[in-house]
Amino acid sequence: MYAITSLTPTQATPAQLAQLIRGHWQVEALHHVRDMTFAEDASRIRTGTAPRAMATLRNLAIGLIRQAGWTNITAATDHYRSRGDHALQLLDLET
């Protein structure tokens, strides 16, 4: 693997660089899930704090789905979209 950085060898060790790269790809993976599952890039919400609020809500949904044990976020959103009572259980708001 190759990486380009402006850091000198004294500013970052190979282990620190590897950690930075892993951190970058964790963020990219989350953005990929948000875009592929929730079509975030196609969102027309663009003004004020609304885009940040929507990203926060999407992150919350992804976190709740993962906490419930799902590994396929798309399958989980399809499941909860068609079963509102199950979605309420995620939030401990059963009717």
C-alpha positions as CSV (number, residue, x, y, z in Angstrom):
1,M,0.0,0.0,0.0
2,Y,1.2,3.5,-0.7
3,A,0.1,6.7,1.0
4,I,1.1,10.3,0.5
5,T,1.5,12.6,3.5
6,S,3.0,15.9,4.3
7,L,4.2,14.5,7.7
8,T,7.9,13.9,8.1
9,P,9.2,10.6,9.5
10,T,9.8,12.4,12.8
11,Q,6.2,13.7,12.9
12,A,4.6,10.3,12.5
13,T,5.7,6.7,13.0
14,P,4.6,4.0,10.6
15,A,2.2,2.8,13.3
16,Q,0.7,6.3,13.6
17,L,0.3,6.6,9.9
18,A,-1.5,3.2,9.8
19,Q,-3.8,4.4,12.5
20,L,-4.6,7.6,10.6
21,I,-5.4,5.6,7.5
22,R,-7.6,3.1,9.3
23,G,-9.5,6.1,10.9
24,H,-10.0,7.7,7.5
25,W,-11.4,4.5,6.0
26,Q,-13.8,4.1,8.9
27,V,-15.2,7.5,8.2
28,E,-15.4,6.7,4.4
29,A,-17.2,3.4,5.2
30,L,-19.9,5.3,7.2
31,H,-20.3,7.8,4.4
32,H,-20.7,4.9,1.9
33,V,-23.4,3.3,4.0
34,R,-25.2,6.6,4.4
35,D,-25.1,7.3,0.7
36,M,-25.9,3.8,-0.6
37,T,-28.7,3.1,1.9
38,F,-30.2,6.5,2.5
39,A,-29.2,8.2,-0.8
40,E,-27.5,11.0,1.2
41,D,-25.7,12.5,-1.8
42,A,-29.0,12.9,-3.6
43,S,-30.6,14.7,-0.7
44,R,-31.9,18.2,-1.5
45,I,-31.6,19.3,2.1
46,R,-28.7,21.8,1.8
47,T,-29.3,24.9,3.9
48,G,-28.7,25.8,7.5
49,T,-28.1,23.1,10.0
50,A,-30.5,20.7,8.4
51,P,-27.8,18.6,6.5
52,R,-25.9,18.1,9.8
53,A,-29.1,17.2,11.6
54,M,-30.1,14.6,8.9
55,A,-26.6,13.1,9.0
56,T,-26.9,12.8,12.7
57,L,-30.3,11.0,12.4
58,R,-28.9,8.7,9.7
59,N,-25.9,7.9,12.0
60,L,-28.4,7.2,14.9
61,A,-30.4,4.9,12.7
62,I,-27.3,3.0,11.6
63,G,-26.1,2.7,15.2
64,L,-29.4,1.4,16.4
65,I,-29.5,-1.1,13.6
66,R,-26.0,-2.3,14.3
67,Q,-26.7,-2.5,18.0
68,A,-29.7,-4.7,17.2
69,G,-27.3,-7.2,15.6
70,W,-27.8,-6.4,11.9
71,T,-24.8,-6.5,9.6
72,N,-26.7,-5.6,6.4
73,I,-27.9,-2.1,6.9
74,T,-30.0,-2.1,3.7
75,A,-31.8,-5.3,4.7
76,A,-32.4,-3.9,8.1
77,T,-33.9,-0.6,6.8
78,D,-36.2,-2.6,4.5
79,H,-37.3,-4.7,7.4
80,Y,-38.0,-1.8,9.7
81,R,-39.6,0.2,7.0
82,S,-42.3,-2.5,6.5
83,R,-42.6,-3.3,10.2
84,G,-43.1,-0.2,12.2
85,D,-43.7,-2.1,15.5
86,H,-40.3,-3.6,15.2
87,A,-38.8,-0.1,14.6
88,L,-40.5,1.1,17.8
89,Q,-38.9,-1.8,19.7
90,L,-35.4,-0.5,18.6
91,L,-36.2,2.7,20.5
92,D,-37.9,0.9,23.4
93,L,-41.2,2.6,22.4
94,E,-43.4,-0.4,21.9
95,T,-47.1,0.3,21.4
